[in-house]
Amino acid sequence: MKTIRRVLYTITFGGFAAAAFAQAPIVRQPPTPPDGQQPQPQYQQQYPAQQGQDPQQGQSPQQGQYPPQGQYAQPQDQQGPPPPPIPPQQLDQLVSRIALYPDPLLAQTLTASTYGNEIADAAGWADQHGNLTGDQLGQAIQADNLSFDPSVLALLPFPSVLDMMAQDPGWVTQLGNAVLAQRQDVMDAVQRQRQHARGYGYLESNQYDNVVDDGGYVEIQPLNPTLLYVPIYDPRLVFYAPRPGFFVGGAIRFGPAITIGTTFGRYGWFGAGFGWSNHAILIDRRPWGRTWVNRGAYVHPYARPYARPEGQRIEHHEVQRSEGRRR
């Protein structure tokens, strides 16, 4: 009799345990990093893409080959709650690769990041038209009926910047979302990084840009507003104290001059920058007011109202992939 009761108890208890196990959610804990290291945020894991790796395949993409338009970046006009706020230390890392851009280029890059689903296509077009510069490039944009947002069109003279963005769409999505949802924090992060680079002696005025302290805010203004140079630097170096004997003067290099033709004035180039004290991004001398809430309907008030061209893109130029891409 005792044996029968023991069997029945085992069957009953086992049934309840199995049912409870089936209903309990399975929570997968992330693996513990070795040596007590903290897990890296997503954009840090994708940092190698800036050095030429495809974040999805782990391989270097061929020149001018980018993910299809919108494959990775989430459409910015979908409804949904804002992303979780990014803490200051992670924002510093998020903006580190562009924090030392001259103010006009930085302003255009931040606004363009909020249209991440257009970046890959724009980068491909810029790569195929690397033989065009200045006003010729501006005329080609209009002739080909390109329908990108003006902030993306403004970056077409800078194929190296578009390349960097196109090869790391995850980073672009995070940056664009942060610009829309926490612009003040993004601008504060840029200032923290600039203060570090300046305090350690890396960031100084030179033959390309004038670095000034305006009421506690570090501004980087091109000496000639029609000629811009893209700074080339290692974020893992210039925002930290140099080791003894290290020559800080060579840590930041510059690519060749990029001419901003007069036709690019319609995209706000000659009025692009920041109102640092009130956390305003200025495009065409007007505050850029696109946020997470109004991202689907916002139209920037350019001095010359811009309307996206209707109809299909038309290629009027000989497609030519430049072997030595402009920086």
N, C-alpha and C positions, 0 to 999 in steps of 0.2 A: 504493500500500500504506500509506504514511504517512497519507494522507487517511482511509482506512478505519479505521486504528487511532485516529486523533484523534476520529472520529465515535463509535466504540464507547466510548472513554474518557469522552466528554462524556455519553453516554447513561447509562453505569454510575454515574458520579459524581453526575449529576443525580438518579438514582433513589434513591441513598443519602441525599442531602441532603433530598429530599422526604419520605422515610420518617422521617428524624430530626426534621424540622420538624413532621410530623404527630403524633409521639409526645411532643414537648416541651410541657410545660404553658405556657399563656399567662398570664403574670403582669401584671396591670394595676396600674400604679403610680399613686397618687393625684396629681393635678395639683399642681405647686408653687405655693404661695400667692405673690401679688405682694409685692415689697419685703421678702422674707425672713420674712414672718409665719408663725407656726405654725398648722397647721390646728386648728380649734376642735373640742372634744369634742362628742359628740352632744347633750348637754343644753344646751350653749351655743348650738348651732344652732337649738334649739327654743325658746330664750328668748322670741322674739316671741310665742309662744303665750300667755305669761303676760299679754301686753298685748292679747289678744283675737283672736289668729289661730289658725286650725285648722292644726296642724302637717302635716297630710296635703294640704290644699288650698291653704294660704297665704292663706286668706280668713277674714274675721271671721265666726264662727258667729252665728246668730241667738240672741237671748236664750233660754237654757234648752235649746238644742239641743246635744247632746253625742254623741260616738261611741257606737254601740251597745255594750252591756255586754260587756267582754272583747275588743273588736275589736283593740285594740292591746296591752293588757297581757297578758303571758304568764301562764297559770295558775300559781299559786304552789305547787300541790301536785304538779307533775310531777317525776319523777325526773330527775336530771341533776347534773353537776358544778357547783360554785359559780362565779359569774362571776369574771373576772379582777379582782384587787384594784384599786381606784381610788386613785391616788396622792394625797397630802395636798392639794396645790394644787388639784386638780380636785374633791376632796371639799369644799374651802372654797367653791368656786363652786356646787357641787351644793346645799349647805344654805343658801346665802346668802339666798334669798328667804324662809326661815322661821326663820333663826337668832335673830331678835329677837322671836319670839313669846313670850308669857309661858310659863313652864315647863309648866303643866298642858296648855295648848293644844298646845305643841310635842310633848309626850309622846304625846298622842292622835293628832297628825298623823303622827308617825313610825311608830307602830304601824299606823295605818290605811293607810299607803302600802304595807305588805306585803300588802294585799288590794286591789291596784290594779284587778283585774277587777270590783270592786263599786262603784268610785268614780263612774263615769258614771251608773249607775242611781240611786245615792243622791243625786247632784247634781240629777238631774231631779226626783226626788221632793221634795227640799227646795225647789226652785224653784217647784213647783206648790203648795206649802203654806207659802208665805212669809207668810201671814196668821196663822200659829200661832206662839206663843212660849211659853217657860217650860214649865209642867206640861201645858198644853194640847197642846203639841208632843209631849211625852213620852207622853201618853195616846193621841195619834193614831198614834204609832209602834207601840204595842201593839195598838190597834184594827185597824190595817191589816195586821197580821201580817207586818211587815217582817222578812226573814230575813238581813239583812246581819250581818257580824261586829260585835260590840259596839264595837270601835274605830272602825268606820265609822259606826255609829249615833250615837256620841258626837259626831261632827262635824255632824250634821244641824242643830243650831242655828246653824251657821256657813256659810251658803250661799256667801259670798264665798270661803272657803277651799276648799270643794268645787268651786266654779266654776274656781278657779285650777288645781286638780288635774285636773279632768275635761278641761280644755282643753289640757292638756299631758301626755298619758298616757305618753309616752316618758320624761319626767322622773320621773314617779311610779314607773315600773318600775325605773329606775336607782336611785332613792332607796330603794325598798322592798328591792331586792336588796342594796344596801349595808347597810341596817339589819339584814338577816338574816345577811349573810356577814361584815361587819366593823363591828359596832355600836360597839366602842370607838373606832375611827377616826372614825366619824360624829360621835360625841359630842365627840371632841377637835376636830374641824373646827368644830362649833358654838361651842365655847369660844374658839377662835382668832378667829373672826369677832366674837364678843361683846367680846373683849379689844380688838380693833381699834376697834370702834365706841365703846367706852367710853374708850379712850385718846385718841381724836380729839375727844371731847366730845359725840358724838351721843347716846350711850346714858346716860341719867341717870334717877334716880327722878323721878316726876311724880305727877299726881293720879290716874293709872290703875294704875301698877305701882311696886313697890319694887325697885330694882336694888341688890343687895348683893354684896359679895365675901366668899365663904365659903371660907376656906382656899385662896385662889388661883383659885377657880371663881366665875364670874359667874352669879348666879341672878337671874331675873326673876319676881317673885311678885306676883300681883294683890293689890291692897289689900283687895278684897272677893272671896272665893273664889266667890261666886255671880254676880258681875258681871265679865265679861271683855270686853276691847277688842282688836280685831285691829289691830296696827300696820301702817301703810301707809308704805312707804319704797322708795327706789330702791337696790338692792344695788350699783349701779355708783357710788354716791355715799358711803354711810355707812360703808363699810369702808376708806376711803382718806382721806388727809390733806386737810382742806379748803383751798381756795385762800385766799390772804390776803383778809381782809375779808368772807368768807362767814359768814352767820349760821347756825350749826349747830343752833340751837334749833328751827328749823322743818323740819328734814330728815325727822323722823319724825312722822307724824300718826296719828290713831286714828279708827276707825269708831265707830258708836254702840254703846252697851252691849248686850251679849248676856247675857240672863238664863239661868242654868243652873238649871232647876227641880229639885226634890227627886227627881223620878222618874228623873233622869239619874244619880243615885247608883249605880244598878245597873250602869252602864257604866264605873264606876271614876272618875268625875269628881272626887269629893271626896277622892281619894287619888292623884291623878295628878301626876307630877313626875319627879325624877331623884335618884339617888344618884351625884352627879358623881364623887366620889372613887373609887368602885369601878365606875364605868361601868354603872350599872343604870338601866333605864327602869322607873319605878314606875307601875303601874296598880292602883287600889284598894289602895294601900299595899303592893302585892306586886310583886316583881321580875317583869317580863315576860320570859319565857324562850323565846320563839319564835325559832328559828334556821333556817339554811338546811337543816340536817339533819332537824330534826323539824317542819318547816313544814306537813307534811300531816296531822300528828296532834296538834299542840299545842292544848291547851285551857287558857286562863288561869284560875287559881284565884281567881275573884271571891269576895268575902265572901258574896254571894248568888249561888249557882251559876246560870250562865246557860246555857240550852239554846235553840238556834235553833228558832223555831216551825215546826211542821209544817203542811202544806197550802199553798194558794195565797194570794197577796196579795189582800186585799179592801179596796176603796176605800170608806170610810165617810164621807168628807168631800167637800165641794164643792171641786173642783179650781180653784184660783185662782192664777194666775201674778202675782206681785207686780211692779208696774211699777218701784218704787224698791226694789231688793233690799237687804236688810239686809246690812251689812258685818260 
